[in-house]
Amino acid sequence: MKKKKSVKREIIEWAVFLGIMGFLFGTGLHTPVFGFIQSLILKTGIIQPAVDEAPVGKADYTFTLIDQDGNRRSFSDFENKVVFMNFWATWCPPCIAEMPDINDLYQSMEKDGIAFVLISLDDDFEKAKIFVKKKGFDFPIYQLASPLPKVYESTAIPTTYILSPEGEVVVSKSGMAKYNTRKFKSFLRALQKSAFAE
């Protein structure tokens, strides 16, 4: 008798779970809901980028972007700068999860001369612009206007790269992470100082 009850209860639990999942995916609410859950995980600080590893490789500046105002911009404009480059999309829950933290980082480091290049992978760039405006984010966003160099190809989003003023990819992080930390800001400032020390 007990076994029958547990099987029946398990079927009901699965039916409720699948019903909730069907509702979330059917209404399109899965992205903000999963993004919110993942943002709670990020707030714990357990997922952070590694900043003490060897450079990943040479940066490649030979591609073109389109900014929020529709202007074409060569990525070579960012040479000799510390660049925080992030690939994201509005349909990606972990991207949505890390956006508020990235915006806080941008606001606290904008005056340090760090270049923030957030590249939307949405098919419709207008959707990305509306999303950023609605959320009140003020970091600059771009879309690709030419093929991406191999060094930045990734099978996951979000993916973030940090480029040094010397043209090295010094951080490559696939998946979401908490960037607005004292350690990470110190790392970016140290990279920035190295450019002026030469």
TORKOL-4160 file (C-alpha; in steps of 0.2 Angstrom, whole numbers, padded with zeros to 4 digits, m for minus):
198
<pt num="1" X="0000" Y="0000" Z="0000"/>
<pt num="2" X="0014" Y="0012" Z="0005"/>
<pt num="3" X="0023" Y="0008" Z="m0012"/>
<pt num="4" X="0007" Y="0013" Z="m0022"/>
<pt num="5" X="0006" Y="0029" Z="m0013"/>
<pt num="6" X="0024" Y="0034" Z="m0016"/>
<pt num="7" X="0022" Y="0030" Z="m0035"/>
<pt num="8" X="0006" Y="0040" Z="m0036"/>
<pt num="9" X="0014" Y="0054" Z="m0027"/>
<pt num="10" X="0029" Y="0054" Z="m0038"/>
<pt num="11" X="0018" Y="0054" Z="m0054"/>
<pt num="12" X="0009" Y="0069" Z="m0046"/>
<pt num="13" X="0025" Y="0078" Z="m0042"/>
<pt num="14" X="0032" Y="0075" Z="m0060"/>
<pt num="15" X="0015" Y="0081" Z="m0068"/>
<pt num="16" X="0016" Y="0097" Z="m0057"/>
<pt num="17" X="0034" Y="0100" Z="m0062"/>
<pt num="18" X="0031" Y="0097" Z="m0081"/>
<pt num="19" X="0016" Y="0108" Z="m0080"/>
<pt num="20" X="0026" Y="0122" Z="m0072"/>
<pt num="21" X="0040" Y="0120" Z="m0085"/>
<pt num="22" X="0027" Y="0119" Z="m0099"/>
<pt num="23" X="0019" Y="0135" Z="m0093"/>
<pt num="24" X="0036" Y="0144" Z="m0092"/>
<pt num="25" X="0042" Y="0139" Z="m0109"/>
<pt num="26" X="0025" Y="0141" Z="m0117"/>
<pt num="27" X="0024" Y="0159" Z="m0110"/>
<pt num="28" X="0042" Y="0164" Z="m0113"/>
<pt num="29" X="0044" Y="0167" Z="m0094"/>
<pt num="30" X="0058" Y="0154" Z="m0093"/>
<pt num="31" X="0072" Y="0166" Z="m0097"/>
<pt num="32" X="0068" Y="0179" Z="m0084"/>
<pt num="33" X="0063" Y="0166" Z="m0071"/>
<pt num="34" X="0079" Y="0155" Z="m0074"/>
<pt num="35" X="0089" Y="0171" Z="m0075"/>
<pt num="36" X="0083" Y="0177" Z="m0058"/>
<pt num="37" X="0087" Y="0160" Z="m0050"/>
<pt num="38" X="0105" Y="0161" Z="m0058"/>
<pt num="39" X="0107" Y="0179" Z="m0052"/>
<pt num="40" X="0104" Y="0173" Z="m0034"/>
<pt num="41" X="0118" Y="0160" Z="m0036"/>
<pt num="42" X="0129" Y="0174" Z="m0043"/>
<pt num="43" X="0126" Y="0184" Z="m0027"/>
<pt num="44" X="0134" Y="0171" Z="m0017"/>
<pt num="45" X="0151" Y="0175" Z="m0026"/>
<pt num="46" X="0155" Y="0157" Z="m0029"/>
<pt num="47" X="0157" Y="0159" Z="m0048"/>
<pt num="48" X="0171" Y="0171" Z="m0051"/>
<pt num="49" X="0183" Y="0172" Z="m0066"/>
<pt num="50" X="0201" Y="0166" Z="m0064"/>
<pt num="51" X="0213" Y="0181" Z="m0065"/>
<pt num="52" X="0229" Y="0172" Z="m0060"/>
<pt num="53" X="0232" Y="0161" Z="m0075"/>
<pt num="54" X="0243" Y="0163" Z="m0090"/>
<pt num="55" X="0237" Y="0173" Z="m0105"/>
<pt num="56" X="0226" Y="0163" Z="m0116"/>
<pt num="57" X="0233" Y="0170" Z="m0133"/>
<pt num="58" X="0235" Y="0185" Z="m0144"/>
<pt num="59" X="0220" Y="0197" Z="m0146"/>
<pt num="60" X="0213" Y="0200" Z="m0163"/>
<pt num="61" X="0206" Y="0217" Z="m0167"/>
<pt num="62" X="0202" Y="0214" Z="m0185"/>
<pt num="63" X="0183" Y="0214" Z="m0185"/>
<pt num="64" X="0169" Y="0227" Z="m0185"/>
<pt num="65" X="0155" Y="0232" Z="m0174"/>
<pt num="66" X="0139" Y="0242" Z="m0175"/>
<pt num="67" X="0135" Y="0252" Z="m0160"/>
<pt num="68" X="0118" Y="0257" Z="m0152"/>
<pt num="69" X="0117" Y="0272" Z="m0163"/>
<pt num="70" X="0119" Y="0262" Z="m0179"/>
<pt num="71" X="0137" Y="0268" Z="m0182"/>
<pt num="72" X="0150" Y="0256" Z="m0188"/>
<pt num="73" X="0165" Y="0254" Z="m0177"/>
<pt num="74" X="0182" Y="0245" Z="m0180"/>
<pt num="75" X="0187" Y="0235" Z="m0165"/>
<pt num="76" X="0204" Y="0241" Z="m0168"/>
<pt num="77" X="0198" Y="0257" Z="m0159"/>
<pt num="78" X="0200" Y="0248" Z="m0143"/>
<pt num="79" X="0219" Y="0243" Z="m0146"/>
<pt num="80" X="0230" Y="0248" Z="m0132"/>
<pt num="81" X="0216" Y="0248" Z="m0119"/>
<pt num="82" X="0210" Y="0236" Z="m0106"/>
<pt num="83" X="0194" Y="0228" Z="m0114"/>
<pt num="84" X="0180" Y="0219" Z="m0105"/>
<pt num="85" X="0171" Y="0210" Z="m0119"/>
<pt num="86" X="0156" Y="0200" Z="m0116"/>
<pt num="87" X="0145" Y="0190" Z="m0128"/>
<pt num="88" X="0127" Y="0189" Z="m0123"/>
<pt num="89" X="0109" Y="0188" Z="m0129"/>
<pt num="90" X="0092" Y="0192" Z="m0122"/>
<pt num="91" X="0086" Y="0174" Z="m0123"/>
<pt num="92" X="0100" Y="0167" Z="m0113"/>
<pt num="93" X="0096" Y="0166" Z="m0094"/>
<pt num="94" X="0114" Y="0166" Z="m0087"/>
<pt num="95" X="0117" Y="0181" Z="m0098"/>
<pt num="96" X="0102" Y="0190" Z="m0090"/>
<pt num="97" X="0108" Y="0184" Z="m0073"/>
<pt num="98" X="0126" Y="0192" Z="m0074"/>
<pt num="99" X="0120" Y="0208" Z="m0082"/>
<pt num="100" X="0116" Y="0219" Z="m0066"/>
<pt num="101" X="0133" Y="0214" Z="m0059"/>
<pt num="102" X="0142" Y="0219" Z="m0075"/>
<pt num="103" X="0132" Y="0235" Z="m0076"/>
<pt num="104" X="0138" Y="0239" Z="m0058"/>
<pt num="105" X="0156" Y="0235" Z="m0063"/>
<pt num="106" X="0154" Y="0247" Z="m0078"/>
<pt num="107" X="0148" Y="0261" Z="m0067"/>
<pt num="108" X="0162" Y="0259" Z="m0054"/>
<pt num="109" X="0176" Y="0257" Z="m0067"/>
<pt num="110" X="0170" Y="0269" Z="m0081"/>
<pt num="111" X="0182" Y="0283" Z="m0075"/>
<pt num="112" X="0196" Y="0271" Z="m0075"/>
<pt num="113" X="0197" Y="0270" Z="m0094"/>
<pt num="114" X="0192" Y="0252" Z="m0095"/>
<pt num="115" X="0183" Y="0249" Z="m0112"/>
<pt num="116" X="0167" Y="0239" Z="m0110"/>
<pt num="117" X="0161" Y="0230" Z="m0126"/>
<pt num="118" X="0145" Y="0220" Z="m0124"/>
<pt num="119" X="0141" Y="0211" Z="m0140"/>
<pt num="120" X="0123" Y="0206" Z="m0142"/>
<pt num="121" X="0121" Y="0189" Z="m0152"/>
<pt num="122" X="0102" Y="0192" Z="m0154"/>
<pt num="123" X="0096" Y="0191" Z="m0172"/>
<pt num="124" X="0086" Y="0207" Z="m0169"/>
<pt num="125" X="0098" Y="0221" Z="m0162"/>
<pt num="126" X="0083" Y="0232" Z="m0158"/>
<pt num="127" X="0077" Y="0219" Z="m0146"/>
<pt num="128" X="0094" Y="0220" Z="m0137"/>
<pt num="129" X="0093" Y="0239" Z="m0136"/>
<pt num="130" X="0075" Y="0238" Z="m0129"/>
<pt num="131" X="0080" Y="0226" Z="m0116"/>
<pt num="132" X="0095" Y="0236" Z="m0110"/>
<pt num="133" X="0085" Y="0252" Z="m0109"/>
<pt num="134" X="0070" Y="0243" Z="m0100"/>
<pt num="135" X="0083" Y="0236" Z="m0087"/>
<pt num="136" X="0091" Y="0253" Z="m0085"/>
<pt num="137" X="0108" Y="0247" Z="m0090"/>
<pt num="138" X="0120" Y="0260" Z="m0096"/>
<pt num="139" X="0135" Y="0250" Z="m0103"/>
<pt num="140" X="0137" Y="0251" Z="m0122"/>
<pt num="141" X="0131" Y="0237" Z="m0132"/>
<pt num="142" X="0136" Y="0232" Z="m0150"/>
<pt num="143" X="0132" Y="0219" Z="m0163"/>
<pt num="144" X="0144" Y="0211" Z="m0175"/>
<pt num="145" X="0146" Y="0218" Z="m0192"/>
<pt num="146" X="0159" Y="0206" Z="m0199"/>
<pt num="147" X="0165" Y="0188" Z="m0195"/>
<pt num="148" X="0172" Y="0185" Z="m0178"/>
<pt num="149" X="0191" Y="0181" Z="m0177"/>
<pt num="150" X="0194" Y="0163" Z="m0171"/>
<pt num="151" X="0202" Y="0168" Z="m0154"/>
<pt num="152" X="0184" Y="0174" Z="m0149"/>
<pt num="153" X="0174" Y="0159" Z="m0155"/>
<pt num="154" X="0165" Y="0150" Z="m0141"/>
<pt num="155" X="0152" Y="0137" Z="m0140"/>
<pt num="156" X="0144" Y="0145" Z="m0124"/>
<pt num="157" X="0136" Y="0161" Z="m0120"/>
<pt num="158" X="0139" Y="0171" Z="m0110"/>
<pt num="159" X="0157" Y="0172" Z="m0114"/>
<pt num="160" X="0169" Y="0185" Z="m0107"/>
<pt num="161" X="0186" Y="0190" Z="m0113"/>
<pt num="162" X="0198" Y="0202" Z="m0105"/>
<pt num="163" X="0211" Y="0210" Z="m0116"/>
<pt num="164" X="0226" Y="0219" Z="m0110"/>
<pt num="165" X="0233" Y="0235" Z="m0117"/>
<pt num="166" X="0248" Y="0224" Z="m0124"/>
<pt num="167" X="0235" Y="0214" Z="m0135"/>
<pt num="168" X="0234" Y="0198" Z="m0124"/>
<pt num="169" X="0218" Y="0189" Z="m0120"/>
<pt num="170" X="0222" Y="0188" Z="m0101"/>
<pt num="171" X="0205" Y="0181" Z="m0096"/>
<pt num="172" X="0193" Y="0169" Z="m0105"/>
<pt num="173" X="0177" Y="0164" Z="m0095"/>
<pt num="174" X="0163" Y="0154" Z="m0103"/>
<pt num="175" X="0147" Y="0154" Z="m0093"/>
<pt num="176" X="0141" Y="0167" Z="m0080"/>
<pt num="177" X="0152" Y="0174" Z="m0067"/>
<pt num="178" X="0152" Y="0188" Z="m0054"/>
<pt num="179" X="0164" Y="0202" Z="m0060"/>
<pt num="180" X="0160" Y="0216" Z="m0048"/>
<pt num="181" X="0172" Y="0211" Z="m0034"/>
<pt num="182" X="0186" Y="0219" Z="m0026"/>
<pt num="183" X="0198" Y="0206" Z="m0033"/>
<pt num="184" X="0193" Y="0208" Z="m0051"/>
<pt num="185" X="0192" Y="0227" Z="m0050"/>
<pt num="186" X="0210" Y="0227" Z="m0043"/>
<pt num="187" X="0215" Y="0215" Z="m0058"/>
<pt num="188" X="0208" Y="0227" Z="m0071"/>
<pt num="189" X="0216" Y="0242" Z="m0063"/>
<pt num="190" X="0233" Y="0233" Z="m0062"/>
<pt num="191" X="0231" Y="0230" Z="m0081"/>
<pt num="192" X="0227" Y="0248" Z="m0084"/>
<pt num="193" X="0242" Y="0254" Z="m0074"/>
<pt num="194" X="0254" Y="0242" Z="m0084"/>
<pt num="195" X="0249" Y="0252" Z="m0100"/>
<pt num="196" X="0255" Y="0268" Z="m0092"/>
<pt num="197" X="0271" Y="0261" Z="m0084"/>
<pt num="198" X="0279" Y="0257" Z="m0101"/>
